Structure formats: C-alpha cells, structure tokens
Amino acid sequence: MLEYHDPYLNTVKRTLDDKQSKERKKKFKQQSAHHNQQSFLEQNIDLNNYLPESLRNIIGTALFIMLPYIIGITFLFFIIAQANIDTYHKIEANSFFLAWSIGYELIAFFILLIIIKSAINFHKIRKLME
C-alpha cells in the first residue's frame, strides 16, 4: 500500500482530535462543577482523563507489574536487609512473587492513607465553604 502525504486528511484528523479534546474539557468542567455539590463518597473517579489514549493499556499493565515489584525489592533491601547486600543474599528473599506482593500491599496501604487524607481535607473545605 502506498503512503503519501495528504494535507487535507491531516487537517481533518487534527480537527476531529481538537473536537474530542474540547468535548473532554467541557465534560471535565461540568464534572468539576458537579463535583463541588457531591459528598466525598459519591464522587466518580475516572483515570482515563489522566492517561494518553494510545498508551493506556501498555502503561497500566507495566505499572501493575513493575511498580509493586520495584517497591517490594526496595522494601526488602532497605528495611529487612538493612541496606546490606550480604544480608539480602542470606535471607534469600529474591522471589518475584514475594517482592511483588509486599510492594502491592505497601502501595495499597499508601493509597488508603491518601484516601483518608483527601476525605479529611474534603470535609474541611466543605465546612469552610458553608
């Protein structure tokens, strides 16, 4: 199949992308206006607004696999082995699933802390607005 440069096709694609971007911005503004009237537990969270559309699945999969593993290895090395490479090798805690599950639990713990903190801040801001 021959590929050629078509400025009209590129203009149409760019125009459609701009329309989608404007619609997303408009929807986001409506959601943020509606967000101010809801309680904390009634809020909808949509992560699709924060990730590029073409890379959502790749980034999500990579983060799901690698981030807990890296955090788990770091925790095992610095906290359990006390940053000593010989101790780290002696405890033989270099299993992928062990490191991943420790990292996963640490991430879950910090996410819960962030949720609790944002709930407290939400209620403080709500009281100030009243």
PyMOL commands that set and color helices and strands:
alter all, ss='L'
color gray80, all
select helices_A, chain A and resi 7-35+40-42+47-49+53-80+85-91+96-129
alter helices_A, ss='H'
color red, helices_A
deselect
rebuild
show_as cartoon
